[in-house]
Amino acid sequence: MTAGEETGAFRGIRVGRIAAPLREQVIDGLRTAILEFELQPGQRLVERELIEQIGVSRATIREALRELTAEGLVVTVPQKGAMVYKPSADEARDLYAVRASLEALTVRRFVERASAAHHDRLRATVTTLEQYVAEGAGMHRLLRAKDLFYAELLAGAASPTIEQILAGVQARVRLLRATSMSQPGRAAQMAVEMRALVDAITARDAELASRLCVEHLEHAATTGLAALSAVGEK
């Protein structure tokens, strides 16, 4: 199998010269292709093929791959080069477990410390997420909406320590989040779970909110791990 055949449905991205810097267009295009699974977990990202498909310089491709590596979407494997990140099942389980512990603690701190304005902004992020799900928005917009939710949750929790630790974890689980949400019916269920979580937070019920947070991530883990296993069988 050639590198071109490995790229599956990916046939390049459209870039212009005016709307945004070329480098940013390439990064955004590759990011979207990964999160929407045109580029599959574990797939090699061959520079020569990307240059031909996208029509940009080697330097631009390398800059884009460096940025996506920093985001946790791409990894460099000895003897193979750049590849779309695909965690092992054990790694994925550990990442979900770490997330559950950290996010449950974040929820507790939010209940303890957040102002009314923080609560209003948190509810607004879930409303936006629900709207995106109802519209059938693409994965990039759904993940962006969840990013905004977590940003508001961390702001209200007011814990630089938690924020710093969680940032490192979130970079590594972005593809796992996309994998889970891409499964049929999961995005809608995720929105229901997020609304219930915010309702518990707003009621300042730390115990219930913490439990719902953990349950949400357990559901995501079950769906995401099953999807990753299916990718490995292809």
Secondary structure, 3 states (H helix, E strand, C coil): CCHHHHCCCCCCCCCCCCCCCHHHHHHHHHHHHHHCCCCCCCCECCHHHHHHHHCCCHHHHHHHHHHHHHCCCEEEECCCEEEECCCCHHHHHHHHHHHHHHHHHHHHHHHHHCCHHHHHHHHHHHHHHHHHHHHCCCHHHHHHHHHHHHHHHHHHHCCHHHHHHHHHHHHHHHHHHHHHHCCCCHHHHHHHHHHHHHHHHHCCCHHHHHHHHHHHHHHHHHHHHHHHHHHHHC
